Amino acid sequence: MKLCMRIYGGIVFQQRKLKSVEEIKVRLDQVKVVAVTCLGITNPLLINKRFDVCIMDEAGQTTLPVSLGPLIFASKFVLVGDHYQLPPLVQSMEAQENGMDISLFRRLSEAHPQAISALQSQYRMCQGIMELSNALIYGDRLRCGSPEIADAKIEVSNLKSCSSWLKEVLNPNRPVIFINSDMLAAFERKVNKTLNNPIEACIIAKITEELVNKGIEGKDIGIITPYNSQANLIRHTICVPSVEVHTIDKYQGRDKECILVSFVRCSENPRNSTSSLLGDWHRINVALTRAKKKLIMVGSRTTLSKVPLLKLLINKVEQQSGILSVSKLDINHFGDLNRCSHSHIK
Ligand SMILES: Nc1ncnc2c1ncn2[C@@H]1O[C@H](COP(=O)(O)OP(=O)(O)OP(=O)(O)O)[C@@H](O)[C@H]1O
């Protein structure tokens, strides 16, 4: 059945085209379930409504005042979220210092651990991908929901025509690959106070093109990176329009069959790179848990290893035999490294 959803003032309606405020009011009195954003609850049409239960999704990423809005309309509430992923986005330093980036979900789960029901079966990641966040973040508590999920693999057509490094990267039996760019001198570049890495963008573009050539649909591929400038650079570099490219923060709550991560940081003096967006383990957790069947990471092992959690990640990938060090010879097979490093796209 195909449902047609219509949204009026932040409230979602199924199927019907409603022509007047009166019709919306009548419909609202008939329905048993109302779906609305946290801020949409302030809609005047809902002002006198009361609900038996309020279920709030992504509660770990919602600030306390925004959470309280819908909760006061209900007798009971259930908060759904994961405070091991990114917390609410709060830009004001003063608000942060006063705890505004701590969600109601986190506060209540710490104050009332007996009220938590931890969901341990997950239906997204295959075994190899799940093992990373299990080892780094979840203390080995996650399980694959079924053997089919655990063993899921990408399906690619004949890899014989690929160069040897791409054969390794696309190999369906390797769910996790970390492409180490140390031999390429693929240095980060500062552009208007943000960072990008042209050589990493070229590597990501080449792998994406090859995945599509070998039968993976663009809509099943996602590319994520910590930095906006790198997301823009990759969007300009790849030739497959249906592939989604976003920052890690924007990818929370989403998934794809195949995820490529560009870590960007690579500096001649790696110590300079330790305080960065990558220092936040919540963000690393989001990046590692978006792929269903294939997770391909590109970065400088030397630079990233200065961040303790990323060092653990790289060691874990090494245990899975998933590290691939690429050389200038490999990369020059598909084009001119100089063209990548002198890219003028900002
Ligand atoms: N019972 C199930 N059987 C098969 N697939 C499922 C089942 N439940 C969830 N999935 C799939 O697992 C993936 C993750 O589900 P969902 O997005 O609901 O999880 P989530 O906990 O909200 O994830 P996150 O907060 O990490 O983004 C989705 O691709 C979804 O289709």
The ligand as an ORCA input file, in Angstrom:
! r2SCAN-3c Opt
* xyz 0 1
  N      13.179     -5.951     12.534
  C      13.931     -5.559     11.504
  N      14.160     -6.399     10.466
  C      14.930     -6.023      9.423
  N      15.542     -4.814      9.325
  C      15.350     -3.946     10.313
  C      14.542     -4.268     11.463
  N      14.562     -3.190     12.293
  C      15.348     -2.261     11.706
  N      15.808     -2.710     10.524
  C      16.738     -1.990      9.624
  O      17.885     -1.655     10.409
  C      18.345     -0.344     10.069
  C      18.411      0.518     11.311
  O      17.102      0.712     11.810
  P      16.666      2.083     12.467
  O      17.040      3.229     11.550
  O      15.275      1.957     12.918
  O      17.636      2.076     13.724
  P      18.034      3.229     14.703
  O      18.240      2.585     16.013
  O      17.057      4.375     14.609
  O      19.423      3.656     14.117
  P      20.348      4.945     14.413
  O      19.765      5.681     15.561
  O      21.696      4.356     14.663
  O      20.356      5.680     13.129
  C      17.408      0.200      8.998
  O      18.049      0.011      7.749
  C      16.167     -0.655      9.133
  O      15.535     -0.820      7.885
*
